[in-house]
């Protein structure tokens, strides 16, 4: 299912993750989703912004595509399967 909604995300980056951004959980539709696995990650450009895309699985094996825009500092959920 295609969606495009802002979400709140807990993420880390730094030496523990090899300098990479790693989402850990997110809030969407008044529910917290714990990220069990990041299955794939890639980057795209939107003007000057870099958008980081993550394909993630939650504890129930639902698959989500979430993004982070480094210019606007906004996280979004774009798609859900499960």
Secondary structure by P-SEA (a helix, b strand, c coil): cbbbbbbbbbbccccccccbbbbcccccccbbbbbcccccccccccccbbbbbbbccccccbbbbbbbbccccbbbbccccc
